[in-house]
């Protein structure tokens, strides 16, 4: 009864107002700093006065709460199986960043029964009407349901290092998404750059490959240098954007964030209105 009442309440939220931009942060492989980027990017958005929530969708390997130095009592898994309501799984840091932990066993629920999918869409609708930005920190893998979610999400930020395998896997991920949705917006970020003068190698190669082989334009947000403050912040379980705001990496991240929030805003406002509808259509087709 509580679940039905909550579902009805969320569905009756006022339809007026601007919906949040939905963003997926992805990488072709693990170990490239994707989740670390997500937590620091979210804090850079907060600095701009935006209301932000991170949803940890890294199946079985979620670590957003660890990077933030938190131990949440409840997770997305608890909500999806019906033991907790949406508000009880939203956690907040002292700086005002909200996040939802994925929880162990989430991989088992990601095949999405009808009831699970209904709860998922109710939660996402709530997040879209509550926040300015909803960041989905995705895992490195690409299951069928994960790809469906990526297709529905408005914008994709792709994190890559200069390692050949990272570049190749990132391209494969983008190509797979592009084949399902040619209109998807991709933003490229080069991470862990060791040479300032060659830092754009990874993202330039990705941009070139997408243009040459798929005739798809992508946007380069920039690149982040390899700095010792990153490892220090991970050990301290506090984002470097907070502990070292004057570091080069923090300054570059802030510039990236400003570029991203202002880029093609009018077009994205129109596109993102279809996030929930797109997700529902994909799920319905998959059940036919």
PyMOL commands that set and color helices and strands:
alter all, ss='L'
color gray80, all
select helices_A, chain A and resi 2-11+34-47+64-67+76-80+87-89+106-109+114-130+144-152+164-180+196-198+201-214+228-236+240-243+248-262+265-287
alter helices_A, ss='H'
color red, helices_A
select strands_A, chain A and resi 21-26+52-57+91-92+98-100+133-138+155-160+185-193+219-225
alter strands_A, ss='S'
color yellow, strands_A
deselect
rebuild
show_as cartoon
